[in-house]
């Protein structure tokens, strides 16, 4: 891996390069995605089935697009029992963590006759996209479905691309069943996102769409945002390790590669105050690459977006980490909790040399659906809050409103909204009376 002395100019150059990985930069795909989305919106099932045949080679129709309960039960029987046990333990951790995020409605009644509050309501439905093909991503299934289930969403719909024979990966089906999916459909790509957003004869629309996917899926989510809520427009994976001379270089190198192997646009950065550690990590990473199965992807990823940055001070290292606002941030320093207190921008923070990033991907409990491409400056990990909505509650008695009426009328008239002012004024035109009904 390349070693660079950190400076303000280097930092700006790296930030500029990283932003080029943003899905919003790939407008060459946008027109094709728009055509797919519009076709599904207007032609519904007809377009959905046609695109599934075109892109996935599967003959999907109204009679088989929904995965049956028999298929799901068969998938669980075909899944390695040891993997099922692991998924169960992972689910317990994920559910326990997300249950702590649950909010309660609240109301505050005051002596002056006012009642204010907030009503928490779960979304009625949510759609979860899970990538398909030969690979299975049961961890993504659990991380997207469980927060919705904990939030109280009644209808949780999973869509995933089928194989050419129409089958869905059994591990994916098993994970969806365990996590609490209520419906599963064999549909993928931009066409599946459009189906979830607008609804078709076979797939009723949902209120929110979550889950990772390729550039077509990302841009389709962007295209339907507003018609339906989405979690985010996710970019390539990224890891930043902030380390000092106390870090184990072999651990650091292994953790950097754990994200670099995702794809050629993945980003792996080490920021360290130790030139010696930088050199040792570079050597270890190069050696690991030669032995790992995804060597070609690792080499390209590190060539494109792999950096070892040597900072002149811990303050400079922390400042740079906050500027990059990485998806995953590992802090392997003498006092990681002290450093963590100074971190403002990161999706997930891993503290200490035994808290490696894959722990968060699979098992610890916090969600692995995280903000990418610097959006950790203003976005948060996927969680229960993504599957609820909040309604404000306001109740005033006549006496309470009378005390506030002049202020409200003044405000409304200052904005030229005389009907607003009139809505308050008419309530005090004459003494309030209510005729008794015979």
Helices and strands as residue ranges (DSSP letters): E 3-5, H 8-19, G 23-25, G 27-29, H 30-43, H 45-56, H 69-78, H 81-99, E 106-109, E 114-122, E 125-130, H 138-151, E 155-160, H 170-179, E 183-186, H 189-198, E 208-210, H 215-224, E 229-230, E 238-243, H 249-260, E 267-272, H 275-291, H 295-305, E 306-310, H 314-324, E 328-332, H 336-340, E 348-351, H 357-362, G 375-377, G 384-387, E 388-396, H 398-414, H 418-425, G 426-428
